[in-house]
Amino acid sequence: MNRPYALLLAFALLQGCQSLAPHNAAPTVAEAGKGEAEKPVVYGSFSQDTLYSLLVAELAGQRNRFDIALANYTDQAQKTQDPGVSERAYRIAEYLGADEPALDSALIWAKNDPQNLDAQRAAAIQLARAGRYDDAMVYMEKVLQGQGDTHFDFLALSAAETDQGTRDGLMQSFDRLLVKYPNNSQLVFGKALLLNQDGKAQEALDLLEAHPVQNGEIAPTLLRSRLLQAVDRGPEALPLLRGAIRDNPDDKRLRLTYARTLVEQDRMADAKAEFLSLVQQYPDDDESRYALALVCLENQDWDEAEVYLRELIERDSNVDAAHLNLGRIAEERHDPAGALREYALVGPGPDYLPAQLRQADILIANGRGTEASRLLAEARDAQPDSAVQLYLIESESYSNNNKDAQADQVLQQALKRYPDDLNLLYTRAMLAEKRNDLPLMEKDLRAIIDREPDNSMALNALGYTLADRTTRYSEAQALIEKAHQLTPDDPAVLDSMGWINYRLGRLDEAENYLRQAFARFPDHEVAAHLGEVLWANGKRREARQVWAKGFEAQADSPILRKTLLRLTGSETL
């Protein structure tokens, strides 16, 4: 079962809402600078000047003048060396993203409250961010020696958005601490996170598997399940998660990860049951409700999906996404009017352009092109930042409905307003190729390459067309090989590498590249190419099997029909 890209993307976005370790959301403006409610800040005895300065800071904070609040608190933290004052200064600075005051106040706090693990953690984080790894390690070790659940992975998590040098420095600190504490689970987990952030999934997984989870720790299990999928061992993640759920039946993160993993493993019926159970147990969890709606959509349970999507709208949650998917349901029910109503309700945001595309496509397909153009023109006026994308949507919709003249007219209009936009040039080039206007196609693609010599997509498009539609094979080869150097794993480039080698008579090389392309992207065009090379190489039975898979991907594929007719004398297998 081939899941639509949109479903996978939606789950990827949902996955981003899940953290491997607990963390606090950014405070509201009124709460900025406050510590945890259960740990009230305790101040010492202060002079009259200090009290006045702190009072001014508090009043400034209430009026959202955090610049004044921060200046006064950092000044008094330095003067008084008081743990409570320095903690408050640190939290205000952290909230404002003021790195230097955050470091200074964290060090004062840690120095004057040596038994407070939160203070030691704050100092370690700020020192690591400042690149002072040896100093950070001193405080890291204090955290390790402390008691209780310290969530030591905070340092690795904080490195996610930093540069490679920062991560390398932190890795050295973790390695040095692991020499002293080789079985510390939080150190192991922190290093695994760093390895994963560096793209070393297998090394991270090996580390976690060498140190089994202790005391029911959940975060390492969640990370391990992700890593298993990253190294193509996804089926092993399900029993791992089931065991963790058995030990922690009330942990929501584990259950969400299990449900999403079922989606990744194409076990949609089981995923639906899991998300349904989550919604029943957590009726206010709208992310699970939205995920359940997506799974129902994938299962083509239109009525049930509609119920959950309507509930989201009533709850004022994921409203635009709900309307977008309700439009999709209406289309599946052959109700274009209903679909248009739903798409029109999608407001600005990530779902806006997909909704505009679907509206345009429905209108043009039903002979209402003038109305589609008017709506998109109004959308461009209302959303000027999206004007280019809206022009592209209009052109694509006309092209998809075999109205290439109108599509070209839209692009000409767009290029008058945005003559240097490379997306518009590329789209015009592809439209020119479609109507066999190769000179215009080459002109636009070479204009793109002149401005962006490493534009792999333009290099590959021009190279493939020259290989497929002309005898300029040496030029084609140079362009495609450069694209391959830039993006060696791109299926489209691998397909082009196969095709130019076929044109040059190098059948074995062609077969090798096309097999790689088909393994990564088994679509009908790659199937046509691979099948043709296999046919030429005397592997005719396998060629027919590959073509059959291509027809599964697109039953009415014109390139497959033409290839079959040319090679076998029939358009069908």
matplotlib code that plots the C-alpha trace (Angstrom):
import matplotlib.pyplot as plt

x = [0.0, 1.5, 0.6, 0.2, 3.1, 0.6, -0.2, 3.5, 4.2, 1.3, 2.7, 6.2, 4.8, 2.9, 6.0, 7.7, 5.3, 6.7, 9.8, 12.1, 12.5, 10.2, 10.7, 9.0, 7.2, 8.3, 6.5, 3.9, 4.9, 3.4, 5.4, 8.7, 11.6, 9.6, 11.0, 8.9, 5.9, 6.7, 10.2, 9.6, 12.5, 13.9, 15.7, 18.1, 18.2, 18.9, 19.8, 17.3, 19.0, 18.8, 15.2, 14.3, 16.1, 14.4, 11.0, 11.6, 12.5, 9.3, 7.2, 9.0, 8.4, 4.7, 4.7, 6.6, 9.7, 12.0, 15.0, 14.8, 13.9, 16.9, 19.4, 18.3, 18.3, 21.7, 23.2, 21.8, 22.8, 26.4, 26.3, 24.4, 25.6, 22.2, 20.9, 17.3, 18.2, 20.6, 18.1, 15.5, 18.1, 19.0, 15.4, 14.6, 17.8, 17.0, 13.5, 14.8, 17.6, 20.3, 23.2, 25.9, 23.6, 22.2, 25.8, 26.8, 23.7, 23.8, 27.4, 26.5, 23.5, 25.5, 28.3, 26.1, 23.7, 26.0, 23.5, 20.8, 21.0, 18.9, 21.6, 24.4, 22.5, 21.9, 25.6, 26.5, 24.1, 25.3, 29.0, 28.4, 26.6, 29.6, 32.0, 33.6, 33.4, 35.9, 34.2, 30.8, 32.0, 32.7, 29.1, 27.9, 29.7, 28.1, 24.7, 25.7, 26.7, 23.3, 20.3, 17.0, 15.8, 18.2, 17.3, 21.0, 20.1, 19.3, 22.8, 22.5, 19.0, 20.3, 22.9, 20.4, 20.4, 24.1, 27.0, 29.2, 32.0, 29.7, 28.4, 32.0, 33.0, 30.1, 30.8, 34.3, 32.9, 30.5, 33.2, 35.4, 32.6, 31.7, 35.3, 34.5, 30.9, 30.6, 27.2, 25.4, 22.2, 21.7, 25.2, 24.7, 21.4, 22.9, 25.7, 23.2, 21.2, 24.4, 25.3, 21.8, 22.0, 25.2, 23.5, 25.2, 22.0, 23.7, 26.3, 23.6, 21.6, 24.6, 25.3, 21.8, 21.6, 24.8, 23.3, 19.7, 17.1, 17.1, 14.4, 11.7, 13.4, 11.1, 13.2, 15.9, 13.2, 11.6, 14.9, 15.8, 12.5, 13.2, 16.7, 15.5, 13.3, 16.2, 18.4, 15.7, 14.9, 11.4, 9.6, 11.7, 10.4, 6.9, 7.8, 10.2, 7.4, 4.9, 7.2, 7.7, 3.9, 3.4, 5.8, 4.4, 0.7, -0.2, 2.6, 1.1, 4.3, 4.9, 1.4, 1.6, 4.9, 3.5, 0.5, 2.7, 5.0, 2.1, 1.4, 5.0, 4.7, 1.4, -0.6, -3.4, -6.2, -4.1, -3.0, -6.7, -7.5, -4.6, -5.5, -9.1, -8.1, -6.0, -8.8, -11.2, -8.7, -7.6, -10.7, -9.0, -6.0, -6.8, -3.5, -4.5, -7.9, -6.4, -4.1, -7.1, -8.9, -5.9, -5.7, -9.4, -8.8, -6.1, -8.4, -11.1, -13.4, -14.9, -17.9, -15.8, -13.0, -15.6, -16.9, -13.5, -12.7, -16.0, -15.2, -11.8, -13.6, -16.1, -13.1, -11.3, -8.3, -6.5, -9.3, -7.6, -6.3, -9.8, -11.4, -8.7, -9.3, -13.1, -12.6, -10.7, -13.6, -16.1, -13.9, -13.9, -17.7, -17.8, -19.2, -17.2, -19.5, -19.0, -15.2, -15.1, -17.0, -14.5, -11.4, -12.6, -12.7, -9.0, -7.2, -3.6, -1.1, 0.5, -2.8, -3.6, -1.8, -2.9, -6.5, -6.0, -4.5, -7.5, -10.0, -8.3, -8.1, -11.8, -12.9, -10.8, -11.7, -15.3, -14.9, -14.8, -11.3, -12.2, -13.5, -10.4, -8.2, -10.2, -10.0, -6.3, -5.8, -7.8, -5.6, -2.4, -3.7, -4.6, -1.4, 1.3, 4.1, 2.6, 2.1, 4.7, 3.3, -0.2, 0.9, 2.5, -0.7, -2.7, -0.3, -0.1, -3.9, -4.3, -1.5, -3.0, -6.2, -4.5, -4.9, -1.2, -1.9, -3.6, -0.8, 1.8, -0.1, -0.2, 3.6, 4.3, 2.2, 4.0, 7.5, 6.6, 6.1, 8.9, 11.4, 14.2, 12.2, 13.9, 10.8, 8.8, 11.6, 11.9, 8.1, 8.1, 10.9, 9.0, 5.9, 8.0, 9.4, 5.9, 4.9, 8.3, 9.6, 13.2, 14.9, 12.8, 13.3, 17.0, 17.2, 15.3, 17.2, 20.6, 19.5, 18.9, 22.3, 24.1, 22.8, 23.0, 25.7, 25.0, 21.3, 21.0, 17.4, 18.0, 21.2, 19.4, 16.3, 18.4, 20.7, 17.9, 16.0, 19.2, 19.8, 16.2, 15.2, 18.5, 21.8, 23.8, 25.0, 28.3, 26.6, 23.9, 26.4, 28.4, 25.2, 23.8, 27.2, 27.5, 23.9, 24.9, 28.0, 25.8, 22.9, 24.1, 21.0, 18.3, 16.2, 15.5, 19.3, 19.9, 17.3, 19.0, 22.4, 20.9, 19.3, 22.4, 24.4, 21.7, 21.9, 25.7, 25.3, 26.6, 23.8, 25.3, 26.0, 22.6, 20.9, 22.9, 21.8, 18.2, 17.9, 19.0, 16.5, 13.6, 14.5, 14.3, 11.3, 9.3, 7.2, 6.0, 8.6, 11.6, 9.8, 9.6, 13.4, 14.5, 12.3, 13.7, 17.3, 16.5, 14.8, 17.8, 20.0, 18.1, 16.2, 12.8, 10.8, 12.1, 11.4, 7.8, 7.7, 9.1, 6.6, 3.8, 4.9, 5.0, 1.4, 0.5, 1.9, 0.0, -2.4, -2.8, 0.9, 1.6, 5.3, 4.8, 2.3, 4.6, 7.6, 5.6, 4.2, 7.7, 9.4, 6.7, 4.1, 1.4, 0.4, -0.5, 1.4]
y = [0.0, 3.3, 6.0, 9.5, 11.9, 14.2, 11.6, 11.0, 14.7, 15.2, 12.5, 13.9, 17.3, 15.6, 13.8, 17.1, 17.9, 15.0, 15.5, 12.8, 14.4, 16.7, 20.4, 23.6, 25.7, 29.3, 31.4, 33.9, 37.5, 37.9, 34.8, 35.6, 35.2, 33.1, 29.8, 26.7, 27.3, 24.5, 26.0, 29.6, 32.0, 32.8, 36.1, 37.2, 40.4, 43.4, 47.0, 49.7, 50.5, 46.8, 46.5, 49.6, 48.3, 44.9, 46.6, 48.7, 45.5, 43.8, 46.7, 46.9, 43.2, 43.7, 46.3, 44.1, 46.2, 43.2, 45.2, 47.2, 44.1, 42.2, 45.1, 45.6, 41.9, 41.1, 44.2, 43.1, 39.5, 40.6, 42.9, 40.7, 37.2, 36.1, 32.7, 33.9, 37.1, 35.4, 32.7, 35.2, 37.2, 33.9, 33.0, 36.5, 36.4, 32.9, 33.9, 37.0, 35.0, 37.2, 34.9, 36.8, 37.8, 34.3, 32.9, 35.4, 35.0, 31.2, 31.1, 33.3, 31.1, 27.9, 29.2, 30.4, 27.5, 24.5, 21.9, 23.0, 20.7, 23.2, 25.8, 23.4, 22.4, 26.0, 26.8, 23.7, 24.6, 28.2, 27.3, 24.7, 27.2, 29.6, 26.9, 26.5, 22.7, 22.0, 24.4, 23.0, 19.5, 20.5, 21.4, 18.4, 16.1, 17.9, 17.1, 13.5, 13.2, 14.6, 12.7, 12.1, 12.4, 15.0, 14.7, 14.9, 14.7, 18.4, 19.2, 17.0, 18.3, 21.9, 21.1, 20.3, 23.7, 24.5, 24.3, 21.2, 22.6, 22.9, 19.4, 18.1, 19.8, 18.4, 14.9, 15.1, 16.1, 13.2, 10.8, 12.0, 11.6, 8.2, 7.0, 7.9, 6.8, 4.1, 2.8, 6.1, 5.9, 9.6, 10.0, 7.1, 8.6, 12.1, 10.8, 8.8, 12.0, 13.8, 10.9, 11.0, 14.8, 14.2, 11.7, 8.7, 6.7, 3.3, 4.4, 5.8, 2.6, 0.5, 2.6, 2.2, -1.5, -2.0, -0.3, -1.7, 0.6, 0.6, 1.6, 1.9, 4.9, 6.0, 8.6, 6.1, 3.7, 6.4, 7.3, 3.7, 3.1, 6.1, 4.9, 1.4, 2.9, 5.1, 2.1, 0.1, -2.1, -0.6, -3.9, -4.3, -1.0, -2.4, -5.1, -2.7, -0.2, -2.8, -4.0, -0.4, 0.2, -3.0, -1.6, 2.0, 1.6, 5.2, 6.9, 8.8, 9.4, 5.7, 5.1, 7.9, 6.7, 3.2, 4.4, 6.5, 3.5, 1.4, 4.0, 3.9, 0.1, 0.4, -1.3, 1.3, -0.7, -1.3, 2.4, 3.5, 1.3, 2.9, 6.5, 5.8, 4.5, 7.6, 9.9, 8.0, 8.2, 11.8, 13.5, 16.9, 15.7, 17.2, 16.1, 12.5, 13.3, 14.8, 11.8, 9.5, 11.5, 11.2, 7.4, 7.2, 9.1, 6.7, 3.8, 5.6, 5.7, 8.9, 9.2, 8.5, 10.9, 13.6, 13.2, 13.7, 16.6, 18.3, 17.8, 19.6, 22.6, 22.8, 22.7, 25.4, 23.1, 22.4, 24.2, 24.9, 21.4, 20.0, 22.1, 21.0, 17.3, 17.8, 19.2, 16.1, 13.9, 15.9, 15.3, 11.5, 11.7, 13.4, 16.6, 19.4, 22.1, 20.8, 20.6, 24.2, 25.3, 23.6, 24.8, 28.3, 28.2, 27.5, 30.6, 31.8, 29.3, 26.0, 24.6, 27.7, 27.0, 23.4, 24.6, 27.2, 24.5, 22.2, 25.0, 26.0, 22.5, 21.8, 25.0, 24.6, 20.9, 22.0, 24.7, 27.6, 28.8, 32.4, 32.1, 30.2, 33.0, 35.6, 33.8, 33.4, 37.0, 38.0, 35.6, 37.3, 40.7, 39.4, 37.4, 39.2, 37.1, 34.0, 35.7, 33.6, 30.3, 31.3, 32.0, 28.6, 27.0, 28.7, 27.6, 24.0, 23.7, 24.8, 22.4, 19.5, 20.0, 20.0, 23.8, 24.5, 27.8, 29.3, 27.8, 29.5, 32.8, 32.8, 32.2, 35.1, 37.3, 36.2, 36.6, 40.2, 40.9, 38.6, 38.3, 36.8, 34.2, 30.8, 28.8, 30.5, 30.0, 26.3, 25.8, 27.6, 25.4, 22.2, 23.5, 24.3, 20.7, 19.4, 21.1, 20.2, 23.8, 22.6, 25.9, 27.8, 25.0, 25.1, 28.9, 29.0, 26.1, 27.6, 30.9, 29.1, 27.3, 30.6, 32.1, 28.9, 26.6, 24.0, 23.8, 20.0, 20.0, 22.3, 20.5, 17.1, 18.4, 19.8, 16.8, 14.3, 16.1, 16.3, 12.6, 11.7, 14.1, 14.8, 13.2, 15.7, 13.0, 14.4, 17.6, 15.6, 13.4, 16.3, 18.0, 14.8, 13.7, 17.1, 16.7, 13.3, 14.7, 17.2, 14.9, 11.3, 9.7, 11.6, 9.0, 11.4, 11.9, 8.2, 7.6, 10.2, 8.5, 5.3, 6.8, 8.5, 5.4, 3.5, 6.0, 5.6, 1.8, 1.0, -1.4, -2.8, 0.7, 1.8, -1.2, -0.5, 3.1, 2.4, -0.4, 2.1, 4.7, 2.2, 0.9, 4.5, 5.6, 2.9, 5.1, 4.4, 6.5, 4.8, 1.4, 2.2, 3.0, 0.1, -2.3, -1.1, -1.6, -5.0, -5.9, -4.7, -6.8, -9.9, -10.0, -9.8, -11.7, -9.4, -6.4, -7.4, -7.7, -4.2, -2.8, -4.5, -2.7, 0.5, 0.0, -0.6, 2.9, 4.5, 2.4, 4.8, 5.7, 7.0, 6.4, 2.7, 2.2, 3.8, 1.8, -1.5, -0.7, 0.2, -2.9, -5.5, -4.3, -4.0, -1.4, -4.0, -6.7]
z = [0.0, -1.0, 1.5, 0.1, 0.8, 2.6, 5.2, 6.0, 6.1, 8.5, 10.8, 10.6, 11.7, 14.5, 15.5, 16.0, 18.8, 20.8, 23.0, 24.1, 27.5, 29.5, 28.9, 29.9, 27.4, 27.1, 29.8, 29.1, 29.2, 32.7, 33.8, 32.3, 34.7, 37.2, 38.5, 39.1, 41.3, 43.7, 44.3, 45.2, 45.0, 48.5, 48.9, 51.6, 53.5, 51.3, 51.6, 50.8, 47.4, 46.4, 47.4, 45.4, 42.4, 42.6, 43.1, 39.9, 38.1, 39.2, 38.1, 34.8, 34.2, 34.9, 32.1, 29.7, 30.0, 30.4, 29.3, 32.6, 34.6, 33.2, 33.7, 37.4, 38.2, 36.6, 38.4, 41.8, 41.2, 40.8, 43.8, 46.2, 45.0, 46.2, 44.8, 44.5, 42.7, 40.4, 39.5, 38.6, 36.6, 34.8, 33.9, 32.6, 30.5, 29.2, 28.2, 26.3, 24.7, 26.2, 26.2, 28.1, 31.0, 31.1, 31.5, 34.1, 36.3, 35.9, 37.2, 40.2, 40.9, 40.7, 42.8, 45.6, 45.6, 45.1, 46.2, 43.7, 40.7, 38.6, 39.2, 38.2, 35.1, 34.1, 34.4, 32.4, 29.6, 29.4, 29.4, 26.7, 24.6, 25.1, 23.9, 27.3, 27.3, 30.0, 32.4, 31.4, 32.3, 35.9, 36.4, 34.3, 36.8, 39.7, 38.1, 37.6, 41.2, 42.4, 43.4, 41.6, 38.0, 36.6, 32.9, 31.9, 28.3, 28.4, 27.2, 24.1, 23.4, 23.7, 21.0, 18.3, 16.8, 17.4, 15.0, 14.4, 16.6, 19.6, 19.1, 18.7, 21.9, 23.8, 22.5, 23.9, 27.3, 27.2, 26.3, 29.1, 31.6, 30.3, 31.1, 34.7, 34.7, 32.0, 32.9, 33.6, 31.6, 31.2, 29.8, 27.4, 26.3, 25.9, 23.7, 21.6, 21.0, 19.9, 17.6, 16.1, 15.6, 13.7, 11.3, 12.9, 13.6, 13.5, 16.1, 18.3, 18.1, 18.8, 22.0, 23.3, 22.5, 24.5, 27.5, 28.0, 29.6, 33.4, 35.8, 33.2, 31.5, 28.6, 26.6, 25.6, 24.4, 22.3, 20.7, 20.1, 18.3, 16.0, 15.3, 14.4, 11.7, 10.5, 9.9, 8.2, 11.2, 11.7, 12.5, 15.6, 17.0, 17.6, 20.1, 21.8, 22.3, 23.3, 26.0, 27.3, 27.2, 29.2, 31.9, 31.6, 30.6, 31.3, 29.5, 26.6, 24.7, 24.4, 23.1, 20.6, 19.3, 19.0, 17.0, 14.7, 14.2, 13.1, 10.5, 9.3, 9.1, 7.0, 9.7, 9.3, 11.0, 14.1, 14.0, 13.9, 16.9, 18.9, 18.0, 18.8, 22.2, 22.8, 21.9, 24.2, 27.1, 26.4, 24.9, 25.0, 22.9, 19.5, 18.0, 18.5, 17.2, 14.0, 13.6, 13.9, 11.2, 8.9, 9.5, 8.7, 5.5, 4.5, 5.2, 3.1, 6.0, 4.8, 7.2, 10.3, 9.2, 8.7, 12.2, 13.7, 11.4, 12.3, 16.0, 15.5, 13.9, 16.7, 19.2, 17.2, 16.7, 13.4, 11.7, 8.4, 8.1, 8.9, 6.2, 3.7, 4.4, 4.4, 0.9, 0.0, 1.3, -0.8, -3.9, -3.1, -2.9, -6.3, -4.7, -6.3, -4.9, -1.4, -1.9, -3.1, 0.0, 2.3, 0.5, 0.5, 4.3, 4.6, 5.8, 5.4, 6.7, 5.7, 4.3, 2.3, -0.9, -1.2, -0.8, -3.5, -5.8, -5.3, -5.9, -9.1, -10.4, -9.7, -11.3, -14.4, -14.8, -14.8, -17.4, -15.0, -15.8, -15.7, -12.2, -11.1, -12.5, -10.7, -7.4, -7.7, -8.7, -5.5, -3.5, -4.9, -3.8, -0.4, 0.1, -1.9, -0.2, -1.9, -5.3, -7.2, -5.7, -6.7, -10.2, -10.3, -9.0, -11.7, -14.4, -13.1, -12.9, -16.5, -17.6, -15.6, -17.5, -20.9, -21.3, -22.1, -23.9, -20.8, -18.6, -20.7, -20.7, -16.9, -16.8, -19.2, -17.0, -13.9, -15.4, -16.4, -12.6, -11.4, -14.3, -12.1, -10.3, -11.0, -10.1, -12.8, -15.3, -14.5, -14.8, -18.2, -19.3, -18.4, -20.2, -23.2, -23.2, -23.0, -26.2, -27.8, -27.8, -27.0, -27.8, -25.2, -22.7, -23.1, -22.9, -19.6, -18.0, -19.1, -17.6, -14.3, -14.5, -15.3, -12.1, -10.0, -11.5, -8.8, -9.4, -9.7, -10.7, -13.7, -14.7, -14.6, -16.5, -19.3, -19.4, -19.5, -22.2, -24.4, -23.8, -24.5, -27.3, -29.2, -30.1, -28.1, -25.8, -24.7, -23.5, -21.8, -20.1, -18.7, -17.3, -15.8, -14.2, -12.5, -11.2, -9.9, -8.1, -6.4, -5.5, -5.8, -4.2, -6.1, -8.0, -10.8, -11.3, -11.1, -13.7, -16.0, -15.4, -16.5, -19.5, -20.8, -20.4, -22.3, -25.1, -25.2, -25.4, -21.9, -21.0, -17.7, -16.3, -17.4, -15.7, -12.5, -12.2, -13.2, -10.6, -8.0, -9.2, -9.2, -5.7, -4.4, -6.5, -8.3, -10.5, -14.1, -15.9, -14.2, -14.8, -18.5, -18.7, -16.6, -18.5, -21.8, -20.7, -19.3, -22.6, -24.6, -22.2, -23.0, -19.7, -21.2, -18.5, -15.8, -18.1, -18.2, -14.5, -14.0, -16.5, -14.6, -11.4, -13.4, -14.4, -10.7, -10.0, -12.9, -14.8, -17.8, -18.1, -21.7, -21.5, -20.5, -23.3, -25.9, -24.7, -24.9, -28.3, -29.6, -28.2, -28.2, -30.8, -28.1, -25.6, -23.0, -21.3]

ax = plt.figure().add_subplot(projection="3d")
ax.plot(x, y, z, "-o")
ax.set_aspect("equal")
plt.show()
